[in-house]
Amino acid sequence: MTAPDTLPLQRFTVVEVNDGDVPLCLRLATSLAGKIAADLGATVLKIEPPGGDPVRRAPPLLPHGESALFQFLNTSKRSLVLDLTSASGRDTLARLLDTADAVLFEEPASIATLARAGRATPIEIAAFPVGMDAAARPVSEFTILALGGLLHMVGEPERKPLRLGGHQASYAAGLTAFTGLTAALAARDAGHTAPSVRVSLAEVMQWVNWKAASGAEASGTSPGREGKGSEFQILPCKDGHVAVVYTATQWPQTRDLIGDPRLRDAKYNTRAGRRQNVAEIYAILTPWFADKTRAEIQKTAQAKGVPFGPIFSPAELLDTEQYVARGFLAKIGDLRMPQLPVQWNGRSFASKPAPELPA
């Protein structure tokens, strides 16, 4: 029987190699996969180049100069500085890989051949599928979002596309790489030979944004930026904005919540009818929101079973009742950061601060 304090991955060792000059979007994906493994109990040894992982200097910066991004992505890890351009550095890495269970690294990496040859299962994160032979192609997260069709869907139809905030493509790839990592560890645990794993950001974007290509094939029209023609929109209220969202089965509750008799017109009874008359519907809905606060709208909508969502600023999340009650935003080092959104036997995983750069 597993002890209550046993972490699910604590019997595994993972080496995360931060090689030389690789695109930031790949580095962040690798680091996120390693972070999740470390927070779940794996021993994750982060190999940094002389001077440290460049992400240590990436914004946003904390008052003492540390990178908040680095602190978030490297919780619970250990760190070792190796000069992988030297024979001694590569020899040390080879010895580590012969005792580890898996190794995370990016393409193009100077140590790729070495990483694929050791006992550790290689978990490789790249920008593009191997068949595209694009290892040397310059890449950024922005270009991946564009090539994956996601930019086409974000923004207003009469304006140029908008990018998502943060590092959404990198983090989706990191989650995917962690999925491959755990599958490899499970295979090893069962006594099987764990194959190599490869994740490409371009394919992750196609998978996450599956409606871009699949919807175009099915309907003959690419899903795009609908703006005021969208079925679900953002409306202003007394103290901010609210996302108006409801499923097809929740239309009667939405109609009753607003309480305007015009919404009972038969042309609104079907989803197709509502989409054809979306401008009329929102002309009716908008005044209902104007004199109410986000909290009032959320409470009233939830009582009716309608999932309207108040739009919070990031600062407001620090005091959100549910997160405070759960202790979800925990103090880790100098930052309050979200813990892993997973509970294990009813408890959260307590992250440890990111490692200092070894002397």
N, C-alpha and C positions, 0 to 999 in steps of 0.2 A: 504493500500500500504506500502511496506517495505521501511523504510528510507534508503537513500544512504549509511549511515555509519553503518547500522545494519549488524552485522556478523551473518552468517547462523546458528550457534549453540549456540549463546550467552544466550539463555533461559534455557540451560541444565547445570546440575552439574554432574561431573564424579569424582569418587574417584579412584585413582590409588594406589594400595597397594604394597609397596616394602617390602615383608615379609623377613624372615631370609635367610637361605642358599639355594637359588635356582640357577639353572644353568644360566650362563651369557646369553646364547642364548635366553632363555625365558624372562629374564629381559629386554633385548634390544627390543624384540618384543612388550612387554607391554608398554615400555616407548615410542616407536615410535607411537603406536596407540593413547596414551594419548597426545603426542606432536601435532599430526595433529588435534585432537579435540580441544586442547587449542588454537592453531593458528587460528582455524576457529571460535573462540569466546566462546567455552564452558568454564565454570569454572572448571578447573581440579585441584583437591587437591591431591598432591602427599604425601602419608604417608610413611615416612622414619623411619628406625630403629634407635635406639640410635647410634650416630657416623655417621649417614647418609647412603644413598644408596651407596653400594660398588662401583658403577660406577663412583662416584665422584673421585675415586682414580685410575680409569682405564686409561691406555695410549690411545692415545698420550696426553702428558701433556703440558700445556701452560707455558710460562716463570715464572709465579707466582705460579705454582704448580697445577692450576685447570685442570680438565680433559676436553679436547676438546670434547670428546665423550659425556660426561654428558651435556656440554653446548648445544650441538646440539640437543640431545634427549629430553631436558626438557624446551625448550623455552615456554614462556607464561604461565607456571604453577605456582601454589602456593605450599608451602611446610609446612608440619607439622610433627614433630618427635613424634612417639608414641612407647612405649615399649609394643609390642603385646604379650609378654610373661607374662605380668601383667594383673590382673583383671581390673584395672583402664584403661589401654590402650585399652583393648578389649571392655570395656563399652563405651569408647569415640568413638571407631570405629563404634560400633553398632548404636550409636546415629547419626553419620554422614551418615551411610548407609540408615537410615530411612528417610533422607531428600534428598538424592541424586537420580539421575535418573539411573545411571549405576555404576558398580564397575569393574575395571580391576585388575586381579590378575593372578598369575601363579600356576601351579601344579608342585610339591607338596607345598601347602601353609598351614600353621597351622591354618589360619583363613578361610579356604575354606568353612567349614560348616556355619560359621558366615556370610560369604559373600553371600552364597546361600539363606540365611534365611531372609534377610532384604527386604526393599521396592525396593532397587536398583536392576536393572537387572544385573545378574552376567555375565561378559565377561571373560571367562577362557582361558588362553593360556597354552598349554601343549606340551610335546615333541611328544607324540604318541596318537593315538585314544584311547578312554576310554575302548574299548573292548580288548585292548592288555594288560590291567592290568599291566602297566609298569611305574607307578608313581615313584617308587623308583629306577628305572634303571638309572645308570650314563649316562649322555648325554652331547654332545658338538655340536656346529654347524658343525664341521668337520665330526663327525660321522653321523649327519643328511644328509649332502651332499653325503656321501658315501652310506648310506642306501637308499637314494632317487634316486640313479642311475645317479646323475648329474656328479659326479667325473669320471664316466666311459666315459663321452663325452668330457672332457676338457684335452687338452695336445696333445702330439705327440704319435702316435700308438706304436712306439718302446720304449717309456719311460713310467715310472709310471704315473698315472693320477695326475693332478694338481688341487688344490682348487682355487676357485674364490677369488679375493681380497675383503677386507672389510667384511661386515656382511650380505651377500646377503640373506641367508636363514632367518635370524632373521627379516630383514627388509620386506621381502615378507610376513612373518607371521604377522608382525605388520600392514601392509597394509590390510591384510585379516581380522585381528581382528578389525581394524577401520571400515571395510565394515560391519561386524556383529554388531558393536556398533551403526552405523548410522541406520541400519535396525531396531534395537531394539528401538532407540530413535524415529524413525518414527512411529513405532507401538504405543508407549506410547503417542505420539503427537496426534494420531488418536483415542485415547481412548481405545485401545486394551491392553490386558495383554501381556507384552513383555516377551517372553520365554527366558530361559537361552541360552547363546551362548558359544560354545567351538571351539577352533581352535587348531589344532595340527601341529607342524612343519613338521612332517613326511608326512602328507597328503598335506600340502601346497607344499612341494617339488615335490610330484607326480603330482600335478596340474600344477605347473609352468613348470615342465620338462615333460610335457605330452607325448612328442615324445619317451621317453625312453621305456615305456611299450607299448603304443599304436602302435608305429612304429614297435616294435618287433613282436607284435601280427599280424600286417597287412602284414609285409614283411617276417617274419621268421628270420630276422636278427636284432640284437640290433644296433641302431644308436651308433656310437662310435667315436673314435679319428681318423680322416681321414688323418691328416697331409698334406703331399704333394699331396695326392689324393683328397683333398677337392675341391669342386667347387669354393669356395670363399677363398682367401688367403691374406696374408700380404706380400707386396712387398717393398723393400728398394727404397728410392728415394734420391735426393741430400741432403736433410736436415732431414731425418728421415724415416718414414714408412707410407704407405697408405694401407687402407683396400680396396681390390678390390671386390666390390659387385654390382650385377646387377640382375634384374629379367629376366625371360625368354623372356618377350616382349622387354627388353632393349638390347638384344644381338646385333641387327643391329646397334644401336647407339654406343655401345661399340666397335664393329668391325670398324665402321667408324672413331671413335675417335682415335684408335690406328693407323689406316691407312695402315696396312700391308696387301698386297694382299693375303698372305697365309691364312688369316682368312676367306677368301671367299670360301675356299674349302667346298664342299657340306657336308662333314662329320661333320662340325660344325653347320649345320643349325638347328639341333634339340638339345634339352637339353640332351637327352640320348646320342647323338653323342658327345656332348661337354664333358659330364662326362666320357665317355669312352676314350677320348683323352685329358684329362685335363693336363697332363704333357707337351704335345706338345703346347697347348694353352699358358701355362705360360712361356714356353721357348720363345714364340713370344712376349708376353706381357712385360716381365721383362726389356728388354733394353729400352723400351719407357719411363719408369719411372726414369731410372738411372740419367739422367742429368737435371731433373726438380725438383723444390721445391714443397713442399706440397701445398702451396698457388696456385702455377701455375697449378698444377694438379687439385685441387678442382675447380678453376675458369673455366678451360677448360672443365672439365667433366660436371659441372653443365650446362654450355652453350649447351652441347649436350644432357642434360637430363639423365645423368648417375650418380648414387649416390656414386661415389668413396668417401671414407672418410679419411681425414688426421688424423693421430693418434697424439693427443695432450698429453702433460704431464699435470698433475694437475695444476702446476704453470702457465702454459700457459692459462688455462681457466680463470684466474683472469683478463686477458687483452683481452679476446675474444670479438670482436666488438659487437656481438648481446647481450651477457650477460651484457656488460658495458652499452649499450644503454637502456636496460630494467631495469637496476638496480637490476638484479636478485640476484647477490651476494651482500647482504646487510651487513653493519656493525652492528653486534649485540653483545653488550658487547665488549670483546677484540678480537672477531673473525669476519671475513667476511664469512658469511654462505649463502647457497642458501635458498631463500624463498620457501614456498610451490609452487610447479609447477602448480598452479591453479590461474586463474583470476576470480574475482567476480565483475560483472558490469564494466569490463575493468580495474580493479585495482588488485594489488597483496595484499596479507595479510602481514601486518607488524608484525613480531614476536617480543616479548619482551624477555629480557635476562632470562636465567634459574634462579630459585630462589637460594638465599644464604641458607646455612644450618642454620635453626633457632637455636638460642642460647638455 
